Amino acid sequence: MRRRPFLDQRRPSFNRRWQQRPWWVRLALSLLLALACVLLLAVLLGSPDPGATPSNSAASSGSETTSSPLLRQRAYLEGITDALNMTDEMLSARSFSRQLMDQIYLAKTYVVVAKEANNLQFVAELSAQVRRAQSILAHAAAHGGTVMEQEAEKAIRDMSVLLFQAQQLRYDSGITIMKLKGQIQSLEEKSKAEAEKSTKYGQIAAEELPKGLYCLGVRLTMEWFKSPELQRKFSDRSPAVQSNLRDNSLYHFCVFSDNILAVSVVVNSTAINSRHPDKVVFHLVTDDLNYAPMKAWFAMNDYRGVTVEIQKVEDFTWLNASYVPVLKQLQNSATQKFYFSGSGNHGTPIKFRNPKYLSMLNHLRFYIPEIYPELQKVVFLDDDIVVQKDLSELFTINLNGNVMGAVETCMETFHRFHKYLNHSHPLIHAHFDPDACGWAFGMNVLDLVEWRNKNVTGIYHYWQERNADHTLWKLGSLPPGLLSFYGLVEALDPKWHVLGLGYTTVDAATIKEGAVLHYNGNMKPWLKIGMEKYKSFWDNYVDYSHPLIQQCFMR
């Protein structure tokens, strides 16, 4: 078969093929190509220059509302530098100003460390170089120029030599950090020791009997035994007064204390703010030492017709070690060692080694139904309170079948059950919610009928016996109270009982609205360590015009 020549096998050239197309096709393709070129040129001319400033880019883009990520980042950085008053020279990698400033910061650190090492010669040399570098920077700033190489080079070199020398003297960062850690640890130990001393001295001050109170007790005792008339006021009481002590239509309050002046403030403030003081009955229990002076004081002073009964705890012969777990435990040598010696694995904290925890007056609150068998409802008051409002409404509050009405203190996690009880103990863990709300003794409404029905005193005995080894709680009356009244407390309006005036700051509006102000804590108002800003509420109800008060407190 005859082969075709080579030239016949080649594809037609572009020009040949273009000429072979119809004229109208060639015209249409030319127009399309021209239009594409125009569009490409427009796009290239409209693109922003990557190196242009934000203002130039905005001008070239006309009404364009968005900028590139690079421009946004650059604007953000410029905002930071403007806010920190940073200059271009400070941002430059070759800036002498920045080198000098960095050296100054580092040199000041080494000055502190060298002082700790008592290297005063080196401290003087470093301080001189710091002042020299600061002078160079100040001169440049004053003349509005930059730091020149010829004036900065020697200063930077001299400072570098000293900084290198500091490293050779073991003033490097690692050694410095170790020294600072040691200093911090030492300061923490000193702070802890000082806090323990403060707690110890505060506790001692709180436990000491002020000279004025001692004087008052002695003088009242003398008055009692030399005045048959005072003694007859309590021994020859009318049948009406005797009847008031058992009349459940009256308002019965009980206070257990050995502080005569504090009890007088409780009675006086309650009487003054009561709408019907003749219906108020106070049942006071003290110890044998203060029994005579307590009777003398209330025989000498009348509180707007308030009825006052005074008993001593020693007359309650049924309160003995065979019945009261606390008294039985106090006969145990291990308990005595726990209370008094502070020995053991960790020692007993001093705040627990307080005589009040050993006093039967502190635990008498758990035997109120037995002390007053004929009463149905009473209000228990601590001796470190002041009454500001009429309290008669407390006796009409519906406790909804509960035994006690109390103000809860769980506004903060600090006052929940886990704060007072050992929840790692199986007995506590099994029966009580660690986040249950705590409440406060000091002003408590007690339904004695429900108390007897629910045998709260028996529950108290049960938990006291289980705590003979002090593993459920340490000391005090509040922890066993939380256990004994668990599920039997009706929450009262917080205005009835304002706490904290003996250890913390209390809102003025809360104090003004409060019915009962409680100086719980060590800083009692009758002590010199009491908080001055709250003493006036208590002083208002002390009769400083009384001759015995003037003799004992005004000298």
C-alpha positions as CSV (number, residue, x, y, z in Angstrom):
1,M,0.0,0.0,0.0
2,R,1.4,3.4,-1.0
3,R,2.3,5.6,2.0
4,R,1.2,9.2,2.1
5,P,4.0,11.8,2.2
6,F,5.1,12.9,5.8
7,L,3.8,16.4,5.2
8,D,0.3,15.1,4.6
9,Q,0.3,13.3,8.1
10,R,0.8,16.6,10.1
11,R,-2.2,18.3,11.8
12,P,-3.3,21.6,10.2
13,S,-1.6,24.7,11.7
14,F,-3.5,27.1,14.0
15,N,-3.5,29.8,11.3
16,R,-4.8,27.3,8.7
17,R,-7.5,26.1,11.0
18,W,-8.4,29.7,12.1
19,Q,-8.7,30.6,8.4
20,Q,-10.9,27.6,7.8
21,R,-13.5,28.7,10.5
22,P,-16.5,30.9,9.4
23,W,-16.0,34.6,9.8
24,W,-18.8,35.0,12.4
25,V,-17.2,32.3,14.6
26,R,-13.8,34.1,14.5
27,L,-15.5,37.4,15.5
28,A,-17.3,35.9,18.5
29,L,-14.1,34.2,19.8
30,S,-12.2,37.5,19.5
31,L,-14.7,39.4,21.4
32,L,-14.8,36.8,24.2
33,L,-11.0,36.8,24.5
34,A,-10.9,40.6,24.7
35,L,-13.6,40.6,27.4
36,A,-11.6,38.1,29.5
37,C,-8.4,40.3,29.3
38,V,-10.3,43.3,30.5
39,L,-11.8,41.4,33.5
40,L,-8.3,40.0,34.5
41,L,-6.8,43.5,34.3
42,A,-9.6,44.9,36.5
43,V,-9.0,42.2,39.2
44,L,-5.3,42.8,39.3
45,L,-5.7,46.5,39.6
46,G,-8.3,46.2,42.4
47,S,-6.2,43.8,44.7
48,P,-4.7,45.5,47.9
49,D,-1.0,45.7,48.2
50,P,0.2,43.3,51.0
51,G,2.7,45.9,52.1
52,A,0.2,48.8,52.2
53,T,-0.9,50.3,55.5
54,P,-4.5,49.9,56.6
55,S,-5.4,53.4,55.6
56,N,-4.0,52.9,52.0
57,S,-5.8,49.6,51.7
58,A,-9.1,51.2,52.7
59,A,-8.6,54.0,50.2
60,S,-7.9,51.6,47.3
61,S,-10.8,49.3,48.1
62,G,-13.4,52.2,48.2
63,S,-16.4,51.1,50.1
64,E,-14.9,47.7,51.1
65,T,-16.1,46.9,54.7
66,T,-13.8,43.9,55.4
67,S,-10.1,43.6,55.6
68,S,-7.7,40.7,55.3
69,P,-6.6,38.7,58.4
70,L,-3.1,40.1,58.1
71,L,-4.4,43.6,58.3
72,R,-6.7,42.8,61.3
73,Q,-3.7,41.2,63.2
74,R,-1.5,44.2,62.5
75,A,-4.2,46.6,63.7
76,Y,-4.6,44.5,66.9
77,L,-0.9,44.6,67.6
78,E,-0.8,48.3,67.0
79,G,-3.6,48.7,69.5
80,I,-1.6,46.9,72.1
81,T,1.5,48.9,71.5
82,D,-0.5,52.2,71.7
83,A,-2.1,51.1,75.0
84,L,1.3,50.2,76.5
85,N,2.9,53.4,75.1
86,M,5.5,51.3,73.3
87,T,7.7,53.0,70.7
88,D,9.1,51.5,67.5
89,E,12.5,51.6,69.0
90,M,11.4,49.4,71.9
91,L,10.0,46.9,69.4
92,S,13.1,46.8,67.4
93,A,15.4,43.7,67.7
94,R,18.4,46.0,67.5
95,S,17.1,48.6,70.0
96,F,19.7,49.8,72.5
97,S,16.9,51.2,74.7
98,R,15.3,47.7,75.0
99,Q,18.7,46.1,75.8
100,L,19.3,48.7,78.6
101,M,15.8,48.2,80.0
102,D,16.1,44.4,80.1
103,Q,19.5,44.7,81.8
104,I,18.1,47.2,84.4
105,Y,15.2,44.8,85.3
106,L,17.6,41.9,85.7
107,A,20.2,43.9,87.6
108,K,17.5,45.1,90.1
109,T,16.6,41.4,90.8
110,Y,20.3,40.6,91.5
111,V,20.6,43.7,93.8
112,V,17.9,42.1,96.0
113,V,19.5,38.7,96.0
114,A,23.0,40.2,96.7
115,K,21.6,42.1,99.7
116,E,20.3,38.9,101.1
117,A,23.8,37.4,100.7
118,N,25.2,40.6,102.4
119,N,27.5,41.3,99.4
120,L,27.3,45.0,99.8
121,Q,30.2,45.8,97.5
122,F,28.5,44.0,94.6
123,V,25.2,45.7,95.4
124,A,26.9,49.1,95.1
125,E,28.5,48.3,91.8
126,L,25.2,47.0,90.3
127,S,23.3,50.0,91.7
128,A,25.8,52.4,90.1
129,Q,25.4,50.7,86.7
130,V,21.6,50.8,87.0
131,R,21.7,54.5,87.6
132,R,24.1,54.9,84.7
133,A,21.7,53.1,82.3
134,Q,18.7,55.0,83.6
135,S,20.5,58.3,83.0
136,I,21.2,57.3,79.4
137,L,17.5,56.5,78.8
138,A,16.4,59.6,80.6
139,H,18.7,61.8,78.4
140,A,17.4,60.2,75.2
141,A,13.8,60.7,76.3
142,A,14.4,64.3,77.3
143,H,15.8,65.2,73.9
144,G,13.2,63.2,71.9
145,G,15.8,61.0,70.2
146,T,17.0,57.4,70.3
147,V,19.8,55.9,72.3
148,M,22.9,56.1,70.1
149,E,25.4,53.2,69.8
150,Q,28.4,55.2,71.1
151,E,26.8,56.1,74.4
152,A,25.0,52.8,75.0
153,E,27.7,50.3,73.9
154,K,30.0,50.8,76.9
155,A,27.1,50.8,79.4
156,I,25.6,47.6,78.0
157,R,29.1,46.0,78.0
158,D,29.8,47.0,81.6
159,M,26.4,45.8,82.8
160,S,26.8,42.5,81.0
161,V,30.1,42.0,82.8
162,L,28.4,42.5,86.2
163,L,25.5,40.3,85.3
164,F,27.9,37.5,84.3
165,Q,29.7,38.1,87.6
166,A,26.3,37.6,89.4
167,Q,25.9,34.3,87.7
168,Q,29.4,33.3,88.8
169,L,28.4,34.3,92.4
170,R,25.6,31.7,92.1
171,Y,23.0,34.4,91.7
172,D,21.5,32.6,88.8
173,S,17.7,32.0,88.4
174,G,17.8,28.5,89.8
175,I,19.5,29.5,93.0
176,T,17.4,32.6,93.3
177,I,14.2,30.5,93.0
178,M,15.4,28.1,95.6
179,K,16.2,30.9,98.0
180,L,12.8,32.5,97.4
181,K,11.1,29.2,98.1
182,G,13.0,28.9,101.3
183,Q,12.1,32.4,102.4
184,I,8.4,31.7,101.6
185,Q,8.5,28.5,103.6
186,S,10.1,30.3,106.5
187,L,7.6,33.1,106.4
188,E,4.7,30.6,106.3
189,E,6.1,28.9,109.4
190,K,6.5,32.2,111.2
191,S,3.0,33.2,110.2
192,K,1.6,29.9,111.4
193,A,3.4,30.3,114.7
194,E,2.1,33.8,115.2
195,A,-1.4,32.7,114.4
196,E,-1.1,30.0,117.0
197,K,0.2,32.5,119.5
198,S,-2.7,34.9,118.7
199,T,-5.2,32.1,119.1
200,K,-3.6,31.1,122.4
201,Y,-3.5,34.6,123.9
202,G,-7.0,35.4,122.6
203,Q,-8.3,32.2,124.3
204,I,-6.5,33.0,127.5
205,A,-8.0,36.5,127.5
206,A,-11.4,35.1,126.8
207,E,-11.2,32.7,129.7
208,E,-9.8,35.1,132.3
209,L,-12.3,36.7,134.7
210,P,-12.0,40.5,134.4
211,K,-11.2,42.3,137.7
212,G,-14.5,44.2,137.5
213,L,-16.6,41.0,137.4
214,Y,-14.6,39.5,140.2
215,C,-15.1,42.7,142.3
216,L,-18.8,42.7,141.6
217,G,-19.2,39.1,142.7
218,V,-17.3,39.7,145.9
219,R,-19.3,42.9,146.8
220,L,-22.6,41.3,146.0
221,T,-21.8,38.3,148.2
222,M,-21.0,40.6,151.1
223,E,-24.2,42.5,150.5
224,W,-26.2,39.3,150.5
225,F,-24.9,37.9,153.7
226,K,-25.1,41.2,155.7
227,S,-28.6,42.1,154.5
228,P,-31.5,39.9,155.8
229,E,-33.8,42.1,153.8
230,L,-32.3,41.0,150.5
231,Q,-32.6,37.3,151.5
232,R,-36.3,37.7,152.4
233,K,-37.1,39.0,148.9
234,F,-36.4,35.5,147.6
235,S,-37.5,33.4,150.5
236,D,-40.8,35.2,151.2
237,R,-42.2,35.2,147.7
238,S,-45.9,35.7,147.2
239,P,-48.1,32.8,145.9
240,A,-48.7,34.9,142.7
241,V,-44.9,34.9,142.0
242,Q,-44.7,31.2,142.7
243,S,-47.6,30.6,140.3
244,N,-45.9,32.6,137.6
245,L,-43.0,30.1,137.5
246,R,-45.4,27.4,136.3
247,D,-47.9,29.4,134.3
248,N,-47.8,28.3,130.7
249,S,-49.7,31.4,129.5
250,L,-46.6,33.5,130.3
251,Y,-43.3,34.0,128.4
252,H,-40.7,31.7,129.9
253,F,-37.0,32.3,129.2
254,C,-34.1,30.3,130.7
255,V,-30.4,31.3,131.0
256,F,-27.6,29.1,132.5
257,S,-24.6,31.2,133.4
258,D,-22.0,32.2,136.1
259,N,-21.6,35.8,134.7
260,I,-23.8,38.1,136.8
261,L,-23.4,41.2,134.7
262,A,-24.0,39.4,131.4
263,V,-27.2,37.8,132.8
264,S,-28.4,41.2,134.0
265,V,-28.0,42.6,130.5
266,V,-30.0,39.7,129.0
267,V,-32.8,40.3,131.5
268,N,-32.7,44.1,131.3
269,S,-32.7,44.2,127.5
270,T,-35.6,41.7,127.3
271,A,-37.6,43.7,129.9
272,I,-37.0,47.1,128.3
273,N,-38.0,45.9,124.8
274,S,-41.0,43.8,125.9
275,R,-44.5,45.0,125.4
276,H,-45.7,43.1,128.4
277,P,-42.7,42.8,130.9
278,D,-45.1,41.6,133.7
279,K,-45.7,38.5,131.6
280,V,-42.0,37.7,131.3
281,V,-40.5,35.0,133.5
282,F,-36.7,34.3,133.7
283,H,-35.4,31.0,135.0
284,L,-31.7,31.4,135.9
285,V,-29.4,28.6,136.8
286,T,-25.9,29.3,138.1
287,D,-23.2,27.5,140.2
288,D,-22.7,27.5,143.9
289,L,-20.0,30.2,143.8
290,N,-22.3,32.7,142.1
291,Y,-25.6,31.7,143.6
292,A,-25.6,34.2,146.5
293,P,-24.3,37.2,144.5
294,M,-26.7,36.4,141.7
295,K,-29.7,36.5,144.1
296,A,-28.3,39.7,145.7
297,W,-28.2,41.5,142.3
298,F,-31.7,40.6,141.3
299,A,-33.0,41.3,144.8
300,M,-31.5,44.8,144.6
301,N,-32.8,45.6,141.1
302,D,-36.3,45.4,139.6
303,Y,-36.7,45.0,135.8
304,R,-40.1,46.4,135.0
305,G,-41.9,43.7,136.9
306,V,-40.2,40.7,135.3
307,T,-40.3,37.5,137.4
308,V,-36.9,36.0,138.1
309,E,-36.2,32.6,139.5
310,I,-32.6,31.6,140.5
311,Q,-31.4,28.1,141.1
312,K,-27.9,26.5,141.4
313,V,-26.9,23.4,139.4
314,E,-25.6,21.7,142.5
315,D,-29.2,21.3,143.8
316,F,-30.0,19.1,140.9
317,T,-28.9,15.9,142.6
318,W,-30.2,13.7,139.8
319,L,-27.5,15.2,137.6
320,N,-24.8,12.7,138.5
321,A,-22.3,10.5,136.8
322,S,-24.7,7.5,136.8
323,Y,-27.1,9.5,134.6
324,V,-25.1,12.1,132.8
325,P,-22.5,10.7,130.3
326,V,-20.4,13.9,130.4
327,L,-20.0,13.6,134.1
328,K,-19.1,10.0,133.9
329,Q,-16.5,10.7,131.2
330,L,-14.9,13.4,133.2
331,Q,-14.0,10.8,135.9
332,N,-12.0,9.0,133.3
333,S,-8.2,9.7,133.4
334,A,-8.0,9.6,129.6
335,T,-10.7,12.3,129.3
336,Q,-9.0,14.4,131.9
337,K,-5.7,14.1,130.0
338,F,-7.5,15.0,126.7
339,Y,-9.0,18.1,128.3
340,F,-6.1,19.4,130.4
341,S,-2.8,18.2,129.1
342,G,-3.2,18.7,125.3
343,S,-1.0,15.6,124.8
344,G,-1.6,12.9,122.4
345,N,-0.7,12.3,118.7
346,H,-1.4,15.9,117.7
347,G,-2.4,17.5,121.0
348,T,-5.8,19.1,121.7
349,P,-6.2,22.5,120.1
350,I,-6.3,25.2,122.8
351,K,-9.7,26.4,121.7
352,F,-11.1,23.1,122.9
353,R,-9.2,23.3,126.3
354,N,-11.8,25.8,127.6
355,P,-13.3,25.4,131.0
356,K,-16.8,26.1,129.6
357,Y,-16.7,22.7,127.8
358,L,-16.3,21.1,131.2
359,S,-19.0,23.1,133.0
360,M,-22.3,21.4,133.6
361,L,-23.9,24.8,133.0
362,N,-22.9,24.3,129.3
363,H,-24.6,20.9,129.0
364,L,-27.6,21.8,131.2
365,R,-29.5,22.9,128.0
366,F,-30.1,19.2,127.2
367,Y,-32.0,18.7,130.4
368,I,-34.5,21.6,130.3
369,P,-37.6,19.4,130.3
370,E,-36.4,17.7,133.5
371,I,-35.5,21.0,135.2
372,Y,-38.9,22.5,134.4
373,P,-41.3,19.6,134.2
374,E,-44.4,21.7,134.3
375,L,-43.5,24.0,131.4
376,Q,-44.6,23.4,127.8
377,K,-42.6,26.0,125.9
378,V,-39.5,28.0,126.7
379,V,-37.0,30.2,124.9
380,F,-33.4,29.3,125.7
381,L,-30.9,32.3,125.7
382,D,-27.2,32.4,126.0
383,D,-25.6,35.0,128.4
384,D,-23.7,36.7,125.6
385,I,-26.7,38.1,123.8
386,V,-28.6,41.4,123.7
387,V,-32.4,41.6,123.0
388,Q,-33.5,44.5,120.8
389,K,-37.1,43.6,120.0
390,D,-40.1,42.2,121.7
391,L,-39.8,38.4,121.8
392,S,-43.4,37.4,122.6
393,E,-44.0,36.4,119.0
394,L,-41.6,33.5,119.5
395,F,-44.1,31.8,121.7
396,T,-46.8,31.8,118.9
397,I,-44.5,30.4,116.1
398,N,-45.8,27.1,114.8
399,L,-42.9,24.6,114.9
400,N,-44.8,22.1,112.8
401,G,-44.3,19.2,115.2
402,N,-40.6,19.9,115.6
403,V,-38.9,20.2,119.0
404,M,-36.8,23.3,118.3
405,G,-37.0,26.5,116.4
406,A,-33.6,27.9,115.5
407,V,-31.9,30.2,112.9
408,E,-29.9,28.2,110.4
409,T,-26.3,29.1,109.7
410,C,-25.7,27.3,106.4
411,M,-25.6,30.4,104.3
412,E,-21.9,29.4,104.1
413,T,-20.4,25.9,103.6
414,F,-18.4,26.6,106.8
415,H,-21.5,26.0,109.0
416,R,-22.7,22.6,107.7
417,F,-22.5,19.3,109.5
418,H,-19.1,18.3,108.1
419,K,-17.6,21.3,109.8
420,Y,-18.5,20.0,113.3
421,L,-18.6,16.2,112.9
422,N,-16.2,13.5,111.8
423,H,-17.9,12.1,108.7
424,S,-15.2,9.5,108.2
425,H,-16.6,7.7,111.2
426,P,-19.1,4.9,110.1
427,L,-21.8,6.0,112.6
428,I,-21.8,9.6,111.4
429,H,-21.4,8.6,107.8
430,A,-24.4,6.2,108.0
431,H,-26.8,8.5,109.7
432,F,-26.1,12.1,108.8
433,D,-25.8,14.2,105.6
434,P,-22.5,16.0,105.6
435,D,-24.1,19.0,103.8
436,A,-27.0,19.2,106.2
437,C,-27.6,22.8,107.5
438,G,-26.2,23.7,110.8
439,W,-27.9,26.0,113.3
440,A,-26.9,28.0,116.3
441,F,-27.5,27.8,120.1
442,G,-28.1,31.1,121.8
443,M,-31.7,31.8,121.0
444,N,-33.8,28.7,120.6
445,V,-37.6,28.1,120.9
446,L,-38.2,24.8,122.6
447,D,-41.4,22.8,122.6
448,L,-40.9,20.7,125.7
449,V,-44.0,18.6,125.0
450,E,-42.5,17.3,121.8
451,W,-39.1,17.1,123.4
452,R,-40.4,14.6,126.0
453,N,-42.4,12.7,123.3
454,K,-39.4,12.3,121.1
455,N,-37.0,11.6,124.0
456,V,-34.4,14.1,122.8
457,T,-32.4,13.8,126.1
458,G,-32.1,10.0,125.5
459,I,-30.8,10.7,122.0
460,Y,-28.3,13.1,123.5
461,H,-27.1,10.4,126.0
462,Y,-26.8,7.9,123.2
463,W,-24.4,10.0,121.1
464,Q,-22.4,11.2,124.2
465,E,-21.8,7.6,125.1
466,R,-20.7,6.8,121.6
467,N,-18.2,9.7,121.7
468,A,-16.4,8.6,124.8
469,D,-13.2,8.3,122.7
470,H,-13.8,11.7,121.1
471,T,-13.8,10.2,117.6
472,L,-17.3,11.6,116.5
473,W,-16.5,15.2,117.5
474,K,-14.0,17.0,119.7
475,L,-15.7,19.1,122.4
476,G,-18.5,21.5,122.9
477,S,-22.3,21.4,123.1
478,L,-23.2,22.2,119.5
479,P,-22.0,18.9,117.8
480,P,-24.1,16.7,120.1
481,G,-26.9,19.2,119.7
482,L,-26.8,18.8,115.9
483,L,-27.0,15.1,116.3
484,S,-29.7,15.1,119.0
485,F,-32.1,17.5,117.2
486,Y,-31.4,16.1,113.7
487,G,-34.6,16.3,111.7
488,L,-36.4,18.1,114.6
489,V,-35.5,21.7,113.9
490,E,-37.8,24.3,112.4
491,A,-35.9,27.1,110.6
492,L,-36.7,30.6,112.0
493,D,-36.4,33.9,110.2
494,P,-32.7,35.0,110.5
495,K,-33.8,38.4,111.9
496,W,-34.6,36.6,115.2
497,H,-31.0,35.7,115.9
498,V,-28.1,37.8,114.5
499,L,-24.7,36.0,115.0
500,G,-21.1,37.0,114.8
501,L,-20.7,40.1,116.9
502,G,-17.9,38.4,118.9
503,Y,-15.6,37.5,116.1
504,T,-16.5,39.0,112.7
505,T,-18.0,42.0,110.9
506,V,-21.8,42.1,110.7
507,D,-23.8,44.2,108.3
508,A,-25.2,47.3,110.0
509,A,-28.7,46.9,108.5
510,T,-28.8,43.3,109.7
511,I,-27.9,44.4,113.2
512,K,-30.6,47.1,113.1
513,E,-33.3,44.6,112.1
514,G,-32.1,41.9,114.5
515,A,-34.2,40.9,117.5
516,V,-31.4,39.2,119.3
517,L,-27.7,40.1,118.9
518,H,-25.3,37.3,119.7
519,Y,-21.7,38.0,120.7
520,N,-20.6,34.4,119.9
521,G,-16.8,34.1,119.7
522,N,-14.0,35.1,122.0
523,M,-14.4,38.9,121.8
524,K,-17.2,39.3,124.4
525,P,-18.4,42.8,125.1
526,W,-17.4,42.7,128.8
527,L,-13.8,41.9,127.9
528,K,-11.1,44.4,126.8
529,I,-10.6,42.3,123.6
530,G,-14.3,42.9,122.7
531,M,-15.0,44.6,119.4
532,E,-15.4,48.3,120.1
533,K,-17.8,48.9,117.3
534,Y,-20.4,46.5,118.8
535,K,-19.8,47.2,122.5
536,S,-22.3,50.0,122.6
537,F,-25.3,47.7,121.9
538,W,-24.4,45.8,125.1
539,D,-23.4,48.9,127.2
540,N,-26.8,50.4,126.6
541,Y,-28.3,47.9,129.0
542,V,-25.6,48.1,131.7
543,D,-26.6,50.4,134.6
544,Y,-23.4,52.3,135.1
545,S,-25.0,54.6,137.6
546,H,-25.4,51.6,140.0
547,P,-23.1,52.1,143.0
548,L,-21.6,48.7,142.8
549,I,-21.0,49.0,139.1
550,Q,-19.2,52.3,139.7
551,Q,-17.1,50.9,142.5
552,C,-15.9,47.9,140.4
553,F,-15.9,49.2,136.8
554,M,-15.4,53.0,136.9
555,R,-12.1,53.2,138.8
